[in-house]
Amino acid sequence: MKVEKASTVMDVYARVSDKGGREGESYITVETQVEACRAAAARLGLTVGKVVVDEDVSGAKRPEERALEELLGRAERHETGGIIVAFTDRLSRGSLKETAEVFDRLDRAGARLIVANEGIDSASSPSVRPPCSPRRWSPAPEPSRARSE
């Protein structure tokens, strides 16, 4: 089922590879990631649609092996306007090619990508893209942050 005004409804994806025993400033919880995504949506006047969380799942796995695939499919079917993540590396920790493929799929679907904590919004900056992307996105400077996967 297509969402009316899909461009204003954005899905949220959060991921942490290994929860077990991790804490402290360098550990960014899925709750913190989702909160950052919700704040970005509110700031931009967007509605949060589906929130999908992968816990104890490596970002080196292909999207098809993670819950991210569900959100990419929703964007490709125009059931949502796109995806919001807290950090680019939540999309992939595999090769740069895999990250570029995620960006490319969203681009080909006409979907929006917002990276809440990195100042990336494909709708306001059509020339924004990840490093080595084959399409129209260009890199944005990443603020420093102390954290681990």
N, C-alpha and C positions, 0 to 999 in steps of 0.2 A: 504494500500500500504506500503510495507516495504521500509525503507530508506536504501540506499546503505551506507555501512560502518557505520551502526547505532551506533557502539561503539564510534564514534567521534562526533555524534550528541546527545546533551543532552537537555532535557526539563528543564524548570525552574518553580518552584512553590513558590509563595509568599502569605502570609496570614496575615491579621490583624483582630482581633476579633471585635474591636469597635473603629471606627474612630472618632466618634462624640466628638468634642471639645478637643481632645487629642493633645498635642504638647510638646515640650521640649526634653531634652536629653534622658529621659527614653522611649520615643515613637520612635519606629523604623518603618518608613513608608514603604509601599510596594515598593516605588521607591528605597529606600535605600537597601532593601532586593534584588531587582532585579539587582541593580548595583553591589552588592557584588557577586552575582551569575555569572553575565557576566564577572566580573574581574577574578573570579576563572576559568571560562571556557577559557578565553584568556590565562591565566597563564599556563594552562595545555594543550594548543593547541587544544581545543575542539570548536565545533560549537554549538551555541545555536539554538535549534529547536523552539518548541512551548513555549511561556511564558504564564502561567496561574496565575491569581491573584484572590484570595478570599478576598473581603473587607466586613467588618461587618459580618464575619462568624466565629463562635466559633470553635476552634480546638478540642473541646470536642465532636463535631459531628463526626460520623464515616466517613471514606473516601468516602463511597458511597453517602453521603449526601453533599459532597463538590466537588469542581472542581478537587481536588486531584485525584479522581477516574479516571478521563479522562486520566491523565498522567500515573497512574499505569497501566491502560489498554493498553496504547500505548507501555509501556515497556514490558508488558506481550505478546503483539503481535509482539514484536521486530521491532516496527516502530521507536524506539529511543533507544539510548544506556543506558538511565536511567534518573535520576532526580537530579537536583542541588537545594538545599535549603540554605538559609542563616544560619538558626539555626535548630537544631533537633526538637525543640518544635513547629516549623511551621508545621511539619508532623502531630502531635497530641498533644492535651492537655488533652486527656482522660486518661485512665489507661496506665500503662507501658505495659500491654499486647497488647493494641491497637497499641502503637508505635512499639512494636516488630513484630506485624502482618504486618505492612507496610514494615519494613526491610525484613521480611521473604518473602513477595510477590516479592520484587525486587530481592532478592537472588535466589529464585526458578526460576525466569525469566532469570537469568543470567545477570541482569541489574546492572548498576553501581549507587551508591549513593555517592554524594559529598555534604558535609555540609561545605559551604564556610568559615564560621567564627569559625569553631570548629576543623579544621584540619582533618576532616574525609573524606577519599576517599577509597571506598571499592576495587578499582582496584589496588591501591598501597599497601594497607594493608588488605589482605584477612582475617586477623584475627580481623578486626575492626567490632564491633557490639555494639548496644545500650545496656544499662543495662538490664538484664533479657531476652535478645533475645534467642530464642530456637535454633538458628542456629550458623553459624561460625563467627559472628561479635563479637568484644570485645570492651569494653568502652575505649574511649580516654579522657584524661583530658579536661575539658571544661574551656576555659579562662573566667575569671571573666568579667561580663558585667552588667552594670546598665540599666535595661529596664523592661518594663512590657509587658504583652501580648497585 
